Amino acid sequence: MLAIALDVEYRTTQHPTTHFSLTSKRGTIITPRNGGSIHVARELDFGGDPDLAWVFDKLHQLPNCIWLDSASDNQFDRGRYSFLSADPVAWCSADMDSPDPWPVLYEWCRKLQHLVPRHDEATSDLPPFWGGIAGLLAYESAWWLEPSLRPTNSPRTDPIPGLAIGLYDWTFAVDHQTQKTWLLSTGISETFDLDRDRAIERADQVMSWLGGDGSYPSASNHADAPQQYATSQPPTKTRRDPRYEGVTSNFTDDSYAAAVQDIVDRICSGDSFQVNLAQTLTHEATCKPEELYTRLRAINPAPYAAYFDAGDYHVLSSSPEGFLQVRSDEAGDRSVVTRPIKGTVAKTEDDQENERLGAVLLASEKDRAENIMIVDLMRNDLSRVCTDESVQVTKLCELERYQSVQHLVSTVRGTLDSDATVADLLAACFPGGSITGAPKVEAMRTIAHLERRPRGPYCGSLGYISLSGAGDFNILIRTVTQRTVSTGESIWEFPVGGGITARSNPERETEETWVKAASLLEAITSAG
């Protein structure tokens, strides 16, 4: 068998110094533990609301553009910050036929953690992501962590996404609460060296790109590949939901309900306590990914929304769910927060109806039991890398309202062990229990057996590990993957699902998937 190497690329392009008419209000230099000036922070005044949409419009064509977009809930911590970056100095991409890429993530995290600076009053008001590691862990990347999950045969011939991460040396950062925007440039190189002059030159270059001088670096390897967007009727497929023209599924409503009943029977037999089941909806792509994402964030803004150009595919998410958040305090302790979501009802235009539906959800024994089971699972996962007795449940089954749905959300906190990295934390907890079930490995085996296709980015995580010591990852629900299939056509895939327990009603669980899909379907069926 031919060995397949990891796609690890170190980009050493020299960046010329350029100038831009927008000047910073002030600059901040941060001194790390090992000495040296490494970071330049330019507070910018773009005028009006500090929304990065116009920056995205200018810079989305750069290689591996990532926009961590808190498009709603800006008054809360979960929606406080947004970040946009591109053109990383190093890049690692792996599909599920590649060698295990987790050692690359471990190595990068160790090197980055060594560079985290001392706490400094001058930097305390900066947003948490200054630059560092950012990207995607697809759902199937758990196969490398638990090899028994890898199927012995798979009918799919297209590559299955695994991991895609970059080392980003600059970012636009917005604090929506203070209405401030920064360009942060770290000067970090592909070898994890830090240089202030490089940081200044890179910041000047980014501002020149924003000014539209046209001197962009080459985009991803597949940027020039021809993309075919559908302008006629999609090909006939065997399973199609009649409510949405052009949308197909790997389940019919009847077969999805039967799969739910199968899980209920397995739970009653003692195989699992809970299993998350999803159906994958598919539609031919009728526009570019950046256009669909712009439409999606307008229709269904979410606090953990994101756009990511992974090279071979694009991830477009309006996720309401956070997976893991890491923050450092003055003493150097790192707090970890996870916020599992379980329990969903619709949100309508009628406030009284929303109150009624919310009260029904809060009183639902089935939904509360589902949420509490996942809280217990996440407590166990965090305890593997957190200090003894630090893991606590601080909120349990609280109601939160989003653009089109209402959820039950809980909060679990802990303190990360001093010798653990964020990569260790991810490995201990991935994938999130709210989108697998419990016990996790057995639930994932049931998912693979019933869904019979990989999930890809869906139910994986997208986020960052910062030079500041902070980290933040979402759970990729309400997410579209745009990719090109072997025929050359571009398609949108967007799974939707829910947690199944012994009390689940198959027909209601089936209908809940369509409630969750509503905003995605609105964006997709109005495209083109």
TAURWO-V191935 format. One record per pair of residues at least 12 apart in sequence whose ideal C-beta (glycine too) atoms are under 8 Angstrom apart, sorted by sequence separation. I is the first residue (numbers start at 1). J is the second residue. If there is no record, write none. Layout:
# TAURWO-V191935
i:I j:J
i:I j:J
This chain:
# TAURWO-V191935
i:28 j:40
i:70 j:82
i:92 j:104
i:171 j:183
i:172 j:184
i:187 j:199
i:234 j:246
i:239 j:251
i:241 j:253
i:263 j:275
i:305 j:317
i:324 j:336
i:325 j:337
i:345 j:357
i:379 j:391
i:397 j:409
i:398 j:410
i:461 j:473
i:462 j:474
i:480 j:492
i:481 j:493
i:27 j:40
i:28 j:41
i:68 j:81
i:69 j:82
i:92 j:105
i:170 j:183
i:171 j:184
i:186 j:199
i:187 j:200
i:233 j:246
i:239 j:252
i:304 j:317
i:305 j:318
i:306 j:319
i:324 j:337
i:325 j:338
i:345 j:358
i:397 j:410
i:398 j:411
i:431 j:444
i:461 j:474
i:480 j:493
i:481 j:494
i:27 j:41
i:68 j:82
i:170 j:184
i:185 j:199
i:234 j:248
i:263 j:277
i:293 j:307
i:305 j:319
i:324 j:338
i:379 j:393
i:395 j:409
i:396 j:410
i:461 j:475
i:462 j:476
i:480 j:494
i:498 j:512
i:26 j:41
i:27 j:42
i:52 j:67
i:67 j:82
i:68 j:83
i:69 j:84
i:170 j:185
i:185 j:200
i:187 j:202
i:302 j:317
i:304 j:319
i:322 j:337
i:323 j:338
i:345 j:360
i:395 j:410
i:460 j:475
i:461 j:476
i:479 j:494
i:498 j:513
i:26 j:42
i:67 j:83
i:68 j:84
i:92 j:108
i:169 j:185
i:170 j:186
i:230 j:246
i:239 j:255
i:302 j:318
i:304 j:320
i:322 j:338
i:345 j:361
i:395 j:411
i:459 j:475
i:460 j:476
i:479 j:495
i:497 j:513
i:24 j:41
i:25 j:42
i:26 j:43
i:52 j:69
i:66 j:83
i:67 j:84
i:169 j:186
i:185 j:202
i:260 j:277
i:290 j:307
i:301 j:318
i:302 j:319
i:303 j:320
i:304 j:321
i:322 j:339
i:344 j:361
i:393 j:410
i:394 j:411
i:459 j:476
i:496 j:513
i:24 j:42
i:25 j:43
i:66 j:84
i:90 j:108
i:144 j:162
i:169 j:187
i:185 j:203
i:259 j:277
i:289 j:307
i:300 j:318
i:302 j:320
i:304 j:322
i:321 j:339
i:343 j:361
i:375 j:393
i:393 j:411
i:394 j:412
i:458 j:476
i:459 j:477
i:478 j:496
i:496 j:514
i:498 j:516
i:23 j:42
i:24 j:43
i:25 j:44
i:65 j:84
i:66 j:85
i:169 j:188
i:303 j:322
i:321 j:340
i:393 j:412
i:394 j:413
i:457 j:476
i:458 j:477
i:497 j:516
i:24 j:44
i:25 j:45
i:65 j:85
i:66 j:86
i:112 j:132
i:140 j:160
i:169 j:189
i:183 j:203
i:289 j:309
i:296 j:316
i:321 j:341
i:392 j:412
i:496 j:516
i:65 j:86
i:112 j:133
i:140 j:161
i:141 j:162
i:167 j:188
i:185 j:206
i:256 j:277
i:297 j:318
i:320 j:341
i:343 j:364
i:375 j:396
i:391 j:412
i:392 j:413
i:458 j:479
i:496 j:517
i:22 j:44
i:64 j:86
i:138 j:160
i:140 j:162
i:141 j:163
i:296 j:318
i:391 j:413
i:392 j:414
i:457 j:479
i:22 j:45
i:63 j:86
i:64 j:87
i:138 j:161
i:167 j:190
i:183 j:206
i:256 j:279
i:293 j:316
i:344 j:367
i:390 j:413
i:391 j:414
i:436 j:459
i:458 j:481
i:494 j:517
i:22 j:46
i:62 j:86
i:63 j:87
i:64 j:88
i:109 j:133
i:138 j:162
i:183 j:207
i:292 j:316
i:343 j:367
i:372 j:396
i:390 j:414
i:435 j:459
i:457 j:481
i:496 j:520
i:59 j:84
i:62 j:87
i:63 j:88
i:108 j:133
i:136 j:161
i:138 j:163
i:167 j:192
i:289 j:314
i:342 j:367
i:343 j:368
i:371 j:396
i:372 j:397
i:390 j:415
i:456 j:481
i:60 j:86
i:137 j:163
i:138 j:164
i:371 j:397
i:494 j:520
i:59 j:86
i:64 j:91
i:136 j:163
i:289 j:316
i:343 j:370
i:387 j:414
i:432 j:459
i:56 j:84
i:105 j:133
i:135 j:163
i:136 j:164
i:251 j:279
i:342 j:370
i:343 j:371
i:386 j:414
i:387 j:415
i:431 j:459
i:55 j:84
i:135 j:164
i:136 j:165
i:169 j:198
i:170 j:199
i:250 j:279
i:342 j:371
i:368 j:397
i:386 j:415
i:387 j:416
i:431 j:460
i:432 j:461
i:52 j:82
i:135 j:165
i:169 j:199
i:249 j:279
i:250 j:280
i:367 j:397
i:382 j:412
i:386 j:416
i:387 j:417
i:431 j:461
i:494 j:524
i:134 j:165
i:135 j:166
i:249 j:280
i:340 j:371
i:383 j:414
i:385 j:416
i:386 j:417
i:430 j:461
i:52 j:84
i:133 j:165
i:134 j:166
i:170 j:202
i:249 j:281
i:342 j:374
i:382 j:414
i:385 j:417
i:492 j:524
i:133 j:166
i:169 j:202
i:170 j:203
i:248 j:281
i:249 j:282
i:379 j:412
i:133 j:167
i:134 j:168
i:247 j:281
i:248 j:282
i:340 j:374
i:378 j:412
i:132 j:167
i:133 j:168
i:247 j:282
i:248 j:283
i:340 j:375
i:362 j:397
i:375 j:410
i:385 j:420
i:426 j:461
i:458 j:493
i:132 j:168
i:170 j:206
i:247 j:283
i:374 j:410
i:458 j:494
i:459 j:495
i:131 j:168
i:246 j:283
i:362 j:399
i:371 j:408
i:375 j:412
i:456 j:493
i:458 j:495
i:131 j:169
i:246 j:284
i:340 j:378
i:361 j:399
i:372 j:410
i:478 j:516
i:102 j:141
i:131 j:170
i:371 j:410
i:385 j:424
i:477 j:516
i:101 j:141
i:131 j:171
i:241 j:281
i:338 j:378
i:368 j:408
i:385 j:425
i:435 j:475
i:455 j:495
i:480 j:520
i:130 j:171
i:358 j:399
i:367 j:408
i:434 j:475
i:478 j:519
i:102 j:144
i:129 j:171
i:423 j:465
i:435 j:477
i:478 j:520
i:101 j:144
i:102 j:145
i:130 j:173
i:358 j:401
i:385 j:428
i:422 j:465
i:432 j:475
i:83 j:127
i:96 j:140
i:100 j:144
i:129 j:173
i:338 j:382
i:384 j:428
i:431 j:475
i:480 j:524
i:96 j:141
i:237 j:282
i:361 j:406
i:81 j:127
i:83 j:129
i:85 j:131
i:88 j:134
i:127 j:173
i:336 j:382
i:362 j:408
i:382 j:428
i:425 j:471
i:81 j:128
i:96 j:143
i:126 j:173
i:127 j:174
i:354 j:401
i:361 j:408
i:381 j:428
i:382 j:429
i:426 j:473
i:81 j:129
i:127 j:175
i:358 j:406
i:381 j:429
i:85 j:134
i:234 j:283
i:357 j:406
i:422 j:471
i:125 j:175
i:234 j:284
i:336 j:386
i:378 j:429
i:354 j:406
i:381 j:433
i:125 j:178
i:131 j:184
i:96 j:150
i:130 j:184
i:131 j:185
i:132 j:186
i:230 j:284
i:343 j:397
i:347 j:401
i:378 j:432
i:127 j:182
i:129 j:184
i:131 j:186
i:229 j:284
i:230 j:285
i:231 j:286
i:347 j:402
i:378 j:433
i:126 j:182
i:130 j:186
i:132 j:188
i:229 j:285
i:230 j:286
i:347 j:403
i:377 j:433
i:378 j:434
i:108 j:165
i:127 j:184
i:131 j:188
i:229 j:286
i:347 j:404
i:105 j:163
i:126 j:184
i:227 j:285
i:229 j:287
i:346 j:404
i:347 j:405
i:108 j:167
i:229 j:288
i:346 j:405
i:347 j:406
i:374 j:433
i:105 j:165
i:345 j:405
i:346 j:406
i:374 j:434
i:68 j:129
i:101 j:162
i:102 j:163
i:104 j:165
i:227 j:288
i:344 j:405
i:345 j:406
i:377 j:438
i:97 j:159
i:101 j:163
i:344 j:406
i:376 j:438
i:377 j:439
i:435 j:497
i:437 j:499
i:96 j:159
i:97 j:160
i:344 j:407
i:377 j:440
i:437 j:500
i:95 j:159
i:96 j:160
i:98 j:162
i:343 j:407
i:344 j:408
i:374 j:438
i:95 j:160
i:96 j:161
i:342 j:407
i:343 j:408
i:373 j:438
i:434 j:499
i:68 j:134
i:95 j:161
i:96 j:162
i:341 j:407
i:342 j:408
i:95 j:162
i:341 j:408
i:66 j:134
i:94 j:162
i:341 j:409
i:342 j:410
i:66 j:135
i:94 j:163
i:340 j:409
i:93 j:163
i:94 j:164
i:339 j:409
i:340 j:410
i:64 j:135
i:92 j:163
i:93 j:164
i:339 j:410
i:92 j:164
i:93 j:165
i:339 j:411
i:340 j:412
i:91 j:164
i:92 j:165
i:115 j:188
i:338 j:411
i:339 j:412
i:91 j:165
i:92 j:166
i:337 j:411
i:338 j:412
i:91 j:166
i:337 j:412
i:11 j:87
i:90 j:166
i:91 j:167
i:337 j:413
i:11 j:88
i:12 j:89
i:38 j:115
i:89 j:166
i:90 j:167
i:115 j:192
i:336 j:413
i:11 j:89
i:39 j:117
i:88 j:166
i:89 j:167
i:114 j:192
i:335 j:413
i:336 j:414
i:10 j:89
i:11 j:90
i:38 j:117
i:88 j:167
i:89 j:168
i:115 j:194
i:335 j:414
i:336 j:415
i:10 j:90
i:11 j:91
i:34 j:114
i:88 j:168
i:89 j:169
i:112 j:192
i:320 j:400
i:335 j:415
i:336 j:416
i:9 j:90
i:34 j:115
i:88 j:169
i:111 j:192
i:334 j:415
i:335 j:416
i:8 j:90
i:9 j:91
i:41 j:123
i:86 j:168
i:320 j:402
i:333 j:415
i:334 j:416
i:8 j:91
i:9 j:92
i:32 j:115
i:33 j:116
i:85 j:168
i:333 j:416
i:7 j:91
i:8 j:92
i:32 j:116
i:33 j:117
i:39 j:123
i:108 j:192
i:7 j:92
i:32 j:117
i:33 j:118
i:41 j:126
i:85 j:170
i:320 j:405
i:6 j:92
i:7 j:93
i:31 j:117
i:32 j:118
i:85 j:171
i:6 j:93
i:7 j:94
i:30 j:117
i:31 j:118
i:84 j:171
i:85 j:172
i:320 j:407
i:6 j:94
i:83 j:171
i:84 j:172
i:31 j:120
i:41 j:130
i:83 j:172
i:220 j:309
i:222 j:311
i:336 j:425
i:30 j:120
i:83 j:173
i:221 j:311
i:222 j:312
i:326 j:416
i:7 j:98
i:39 j:130
i:82 j:173
i:83 j:174
i:220 j:311
i:338 j:429
i:6 j:98
i:30 j:122
i:81 j:173
i:82 j:174
i:340 j:432
i:342 j:434
i:4 j:97
i:5 j:98
i:6 j:99
i:30 j:123
i:81 j:174
i:340 j:433
i:341 j:434
i:4 j:98
i:5 j:99
i:28 j:122
i:81 j:175
i:82 j:176
i:338 j:432
i:340 j:434
i:4 j:99
i:6 j:101
i:28 j:123
i:80 j:175
i:81 j:176
i:3 j:99
i:8 j:104
i:80 j:176
i:274 j:370
i:326 j:422
i:79 j:176
i:80 j:177
i:6 j:104
i:28 j:126
i:89 j:188
i:274 j:373
i:326 j:425
i:64 j:164
i:66 j:166
i:89 j:189
i:90 j:190
i:273 j:373
i:274 j:374
i:302 j:402
i:89 j:190
i:302 j:403
i:324 j:425
i:64 j:166
i:66 j:168
i:74 j:176
i:75 j:177
i:301 j:403
i:324 j:426
i:74 j:177
i:300 j:403
i:299 j:403
i:300 j:404
i:324 j:429
i:70 j:176
i:323 j:429
i:323 j:432
i:405 j:515
i:321 j:432
i:405 j:516
i:321 j:434
i:404 j:518
i:404 j:519
i:403 j:519
i:55 j:172
i:52 j:172
i:52 j:174
i:51 j:174
i:50 j:174
i:50 j:175
i:374 j:499
i:50 j:176
i:373 j:501
i:50 j:179
i:52 j:181
i:370 j:499
i:49 j:179
i:50 j:180
i:87 j:217
i:50 j:181
i:370 j:501
i:369 j:501
i:341 j:475
i:369 j:503
i:46 j:181
i:334 j:469
i:366 j:501
i:45 j:181
i:341 j:477
i:43 j:180
i:44 j:181
i:324 j:461
i:366 j:503
i:43 j:181
i:44 j:182
i:323 j:461
i:365 j:503
i:366 j:504
i:43 j:182
i:44 j:183
i:324 j:463
i:326 j:465
i:42 j:182
i:323 j:463
i:328 j:468
i:41 j:182
i:42 j:183
i:328 j:469
i:41 j:183
i:42 j:184
i:315 j:457
i:328 j:470
i:41 j:184
i:42 j:185
i:313 j:456
i:326 j:469
i:327 j:470
i:40 j:184
i:164 j:308
i:313 j:457
i:326 j:470
i:39 j:184
i:40 j:185
i:317 j:462
i:325 j:470
i:326 j:471
i:39 j:185
i:40 j:186
i:164 j:310
i:325 j:471
i:326 j:472
i:39 j:186
i:40 j:187
i:62 j:209
i:164 j:311
i:315 j:462
i:324 j:471
i:325 j:472
i:38 j:186
i:39 j:187
i:324 j:472
i:325 j:473
i:38 j:187
i:161 j:310
i:324 j:473
i:38 j:188
i:59 j:209
i:322 j:472
i:323 j:473
i:58 j:209
i:59 j:210
i:161 j:312
i:322 j:473
i:323 j:474
i:58 j:210
i:161 j:313
i:322 j:474
i:323 j:475
i:159 j:312
i:321 j:474
i:322 j:475
i:58 j:212
i:62 j:216
i:63 j:217
i:308 j:462
i:321 j:475
i:344 j:498
i:55 j:210
i:61 j:216
i:62 j:217
i:63 j:218
i:319 j:474
i:38 j:194
i:40 j:196
i:63 j:219
i:64 j:220
i:306 j:462
i:319 j:475
i:321 j:477
i:38 j:195
i:62 j:219
i:63 j:220
i:317 j:474
i:319 j:476
i:320 j:477
i:342 j:499
i:36 j:194
i:38 j:196
i:61 j:219
i:276 j:434
i:319 j:477
i:320 j:478
i:24 j:183
i:37 j:196
i:40 j:199
i:276 j:435
i:317 j:476
i:319 j:478
i:36 j:196
i:39 j:199
i:40 j:200
i:63 j:223
i:276 j:436
i:317 j:477
i:318 j:478
i:319 j:479
i:38 j:199
i:42 j:203
i:275 j:436
i:276 j:437
i:315 j:476
i:317 j:478
i:318 j:479
i:32 j:194
i:61 j:223
i:275 j:437
i:317 j:479
i:40 j:203
i:274 j:437
i:316 j:479
i:317 j:480
i:273 j:437
i:274 j:438
i:315 j:479
i:316 j:480
i:272 j:437
i:273 j:438
i:315 j:480
i:316 j:481
i:272 j:438
i:273 j:439
i:315 j:481
i:316 j:482
i:29 j:196
i:272 j:439
i:276 j:443
i:314 j:481
i:275 j:443
i:306 j:474
i:313 j:481
i:314 j:482
i:344 j:512
i:274 j:443
i:278 j:447
i:313 j:482
i:314 j:483
i:346 j:515
i:272 j:442
i:277 j:447
i:304 j:474
i:306 j:476
i:313 j:483
i:345 j:515
i:271 j:442
i:272 j:443
i:275 j:446
i:276 j:447
i:280 j:451
i:304 j:475
i:312 j:483
i:313 j:484
i:344 j:515
i:136 j:308
i:275 j:447
i:279 j:451
i:312 j:484
i:344 j:516
i:135 j:308
i:277 j:450
i:278 j:451
i:280 j:453
i:136 j:310
i:272 j:446
i:277 j:451
i:135 j:310
i:271 j:446
i:280 j:455
i:302 j:478
i:12 j:189
i:278 j:455
i:12 j:190
i:280 j:458
i:300 j:478
i:11 j:190
i:136 j:315
i:10 j:190
i:266 j:446
i:278 j:458
i:10 j:191
i:278 j:459
i:15 j:198
i:17 j:200
i:263 j:446
i:276 j:459
i:17 j:201
i:20 j:204
i:296 j:480
i:16 j:201
i:19 j:204
i:22 j:207
i:15 j:201
i:18 j:204
i:15 j:202
i:17 j:204
i:18 j:205
i:20 j:207
i:263 j:450
i:17 j:205
i:19 j:207
i:20 j:208
i:22 j:210
i:262 j:450
i:292 j:480
i:16 j:205
i:18 j:207
i:19 j:208
i:15 j:205
i:18 j:208
i:20 j:210
i:21 j:211
i:292 j:482
i:20 j:211
i:259 j:450
i:289 j:482
i:18 j:213
i:285 j:482
i:128 j:327
i:292 j:492
i:250 j:451
i:318 j:519
i:250 j:452
i:318 j:520
i:250 j:453
i:13 j:217
i:285 j:489
i:284 j:489
i:285 j:490
i:284 j:490
i:285 j:491
i:284 j:491
i:285 j:492
i:283 j:491
i:284 j:492
i:119 j:328
i:282 j:491
i:283 j:492
i:119 j:329
i:282 j:492
i:119 j:330
i:282 j:493
i:283 j:494
i:116 j:328
i:281 j:493
i:282 j:494
i:119 j:332
i:280 j:493
i:281 j:494
i:280 j:494
i:281 j:495
i:280 j:495
i:281 j:496
i:279 j:495
i:93 j:310
i:278 j:495
i:279 j:496
i:93 j:311
i:278 j:496
i:279 j:497
i:93 j:312
i:278 j:497
i:300 j:519
i:277 j:497
i:278 j:498
i:299 j:519
i:300 j:520
i:276 j:497
i:277 j:498
i:276 j:498
i:300 j:522
i:86 j:309
i:276 j:499
i:277 j:500
i:296 j:519
i:299 j:522
i:300 j:523
i:79 j:303
i:275 j:499
i:276 j:500
i:296 j:520
i:299 j:523
i:78 j:303
i:274 j:499
i:275 j:500
i:71 j:297
i:78 j:304
i:274 j:500
i:76 j:303
i:274 j:501
i:296 j:523
i:69 j:297
i:273 j:501
i:295 j:523
i:72 j:301
i:73 j:302
i:60 j:290
i:71 j:301
i:72 j:302
i:73 j:303
i:71 j:302
i:72 j:303
i:292 j:523
i:295 j:526
i:71 j:303
i:277 j:509
i:292 j:524
i:295 j:527
i:57 j:290
i:70 j:303
i:72 j:305
i:267 j:500
i:56 j:290
i:70 j:304
i:71 j:305
i:267 j:501
i:268 j:502
i:279 j:513
i:70 j:305
i:267 j:502
i:278 j:513
i:292 j:527
i:69 j:305
i:264 j:500
i:281 j:517
i:291 j:527
i:69 j:306
i:263 j:500
i:264 j:501
i:56 j:294
i:68 j:306
i:69 j:307
i:264 j:502
i:67 j:306
i:281 j:520
i:66 j:306
i:67 j:307
i:260 j:500
i:264 j:504
i:281 j:521
i:287 j:527
i:53 j:294
i:66 j:307
i:67 j:308
i:263 j:504
i:283 j:524
i:286 j:527
i:287 j:528
i:65 j:307
i:66 j:308
i:264 j:506
i:283 j:525
i:285 j:527
i:286 j:528
i:65 j:308
i:66 j:309
i:53 j:297
i:64 j:308
i:65 j:309
i:78 j:322
i:260 j:504
i:64 j:309
i:261 j:506
i:63 j:309
i:64 j:310
i:260 j:506
i:60 j:307
i:64 j:311
i:71 j:318
i:63 j:311
i:258 j:506
i:60 j:309
i:257 j:506
i:260 j:509
i:256 j:506
i:257 j:507
i:260 j:510
i:56 j:307
i:257 j:509
i:256 j:509
i:257 j:510
i:256 j:510
i:227 j:484
i:253 j:510
i:256 j:513
i:225 j:484
i:230 j:489
i:228 j:488
i:78 j:339
i:228 j:489
i:229 j:490
i:222 j:484
i:226 j:488
i:228 j:490
i:227 j:490
i:243 j:514
i:241 j:514
i:247 j:521
i:244 j:521
i:247 j:524
i:247 j:525
i:188 j:467
i:246 j:525
i:245 j:525
i:186 j:467
i:244 j:525
i:145 j:427
i:145 j:430
i:142 j:430
i:137 j:426
i:141 j:430
i:142 j:431
i:139 j:431
i:149 j:441
i:137 j:430
i:148 j:441
i:137 j:431
i:160 j:454
i:146 j:441
i:149 j:444
i:161 j:456
i:139 j:435
i:149 j:445
i:160 j:456
i:161 j:457
i:168 j:464
i:151 j:448
i:155 j:452
i:156 j:453
i:231 j:528
i:146 j:444
i:156 j:454
i:230 j:528
i:149 j:448
i:229 j:528
i:154 j:454
i:142 j:444
i:113 j:421
i:113 j:422
i:110 j:421
i:109 j:421
i:109 j:422
i:110 j:423
i:109 j:423
i:140 j:454
i:106 j:421
i:108 j:423
i:109 j:424
i:139 j:454
i:140 j:455
i:139 j:455
i:140 j:456
i:106 j:423
i:138 j:455
i:139 j:456
i:105 j:423
i:106 j:424
i:138 j:456
i:139 j:457
i:138 j:457
i:139 j:458
i:141 j:460
i:139 j:459
i:140 j:460
i:161 j:481
i:102 j:423
i:105 j:426
i:136 j:457
i:139 j:460
i:138 j:460
i:137 j:460
i:136 j:460
i:137 j:461
i:102 j:427
i:136 j:461
i:137 j:462
i:158 j:483
i:136 j:462
i:135 j:462
i:158 j:485
i:158 j:486
i:73 j:402
i:134 j:463
i:157 j:486
i:72 j:402
i:134 j:464
i:72 j:403
i:133 j:464
i:134 j:465
i:132 j:464
i:133 j:465
i:132 j:465
i:132 j:466
i:129 j:464
i:131 j:466
i:132 j:467
i:130 j:466
i:131 j:467
i:132 j:468
i:137 j:473
i:129 j:466
i:130 j:467
i:128 j:466
i:130 j:468
i:129 j:468
i:128 j:468
i:129 j:470
i:126 j:468
i:128 j:470
i:129 j:472
i:128 j:472
i:123 j:468
i:117 j:467
i:116 j:467
i:117 j:468
i:115 j:467
i:116 j:468
i:112 j:465
i:116 j:469
i:112 j:467
i:109 j:465
i:113 j:469
i:96 j:454
i:83 j:464
i:68 j:462
i:68 j:463
i:66 j:462
i:68 j:464
i:68 j:472
i:39 j:467
i:38 j:467
